[in-house]
Every structure is written in structure tokens, then in C-alpha cells.
């Protein structure tokens, strides 16, 4: 999975643009925001499509321990993963691809944005857009990730139940991007207020 540097305006969903802009404000002079700023208690309905996980070293390998998963994503993935590792919860192909996206955010200390397509059980193509935001408790190493997911279909309605649980092979990604926050492109109208502030 290759990642390319892209500007923030590559992110398509307004909700994710707002979240990305909030992350940038939380950074201040630091490279990434403090882990204490990343908690599951979000405002509004966006928590339904969010995941929070800790970055854990286990016998020399990097793993991702789920601390929070929104209701809509639990439905799409087939269960509540809280207290489980990513590689225990997902089918192998999907787990490996997701691990690479999460690891890229940890290693680069930059937001990661992915787009992939996957069919629902009736064959309708669903666009799966994921934004991964890194946080750090010591100001250097990333130890927490906040993930936002948007799912939509050009055909309108789609079935999100078990949408990702049926993806046994590594998905085909349309875009894998590291977001360069030094490239100003988020217009003020896209980021009004702290709609997605995490308290």
C-alpha cells in the first residue's frame, strides 16, 4: 500500500474536513495533539461513525487496541470491538490493509485518508472514506488514533449491516494519502465551529 502526500482538501466529506481542521487546531505548536484531547465523548451524531484505539507494542509488534467504536461501525463490522485488538476483530485481508493505514498515521505522525469501494450484500457499490488522526501522550510517539468513517453510495440507499465483515480479501483502495497540513486549503466555511470537538 503506497501513500502519497496530499493537501487537506482531498478529504471529500464536510464532516471529516471539520474534524481534520479541529485536529490541526489542537496541534498548536506540537506535531500532533495530546492524547488527553482524544476521548470518545464527542458531540453530535458523529460518534456513530468513529473509532478510538490505543497503539500498543506486544512482543515487539505494533497492535491496535480498540477503546471505542461507534454504533454504525459496530453494525458494519459485525460487533463491538472494545477491548479487542484490530487483528482479532477483522478478517485477515481487511485487517492487514487497515493495519497498514493505521501504522502509516503512527509512523508519519500525519493524518491518513483512504477511499475504497466495497459492495453491500445486494451488490450496490459503497464508497468507504476513512480519516485516521494521530495523538501523542508524550509529544513524540503516537499512542492513540481517532478514526472517522463515511460510507455512501451513488445509488442512494445501501445496506451497511455486516458491510465490512464480509470483506475477506484485501480491499482495492482508490486513494491512500498522507495529509500535509502545511498546505492550507480548508476554507473557513468548511470548518465553522467545533462541531466535532472531543472533550
Secondary structure, 3 states (H helix, E strand, C coil): CCCEEEEHHHCCCHHHHHHHHHHHHHHCCCCCEEHHHCCCCECCCHHHHEEEEEEEEECCEEEEEEEEECHHHHHHHCCCCCCCEHHHHCCHHHHHHHHHHHHHHHHHCCCEEEEEEEECCCCCEEEEEEEEEEEECCCCCCCEEEEEEEEECCCCCCCCCCCCCCCCCCCCEEEEEEEECCCCCCCHHHCCCCCCCEC
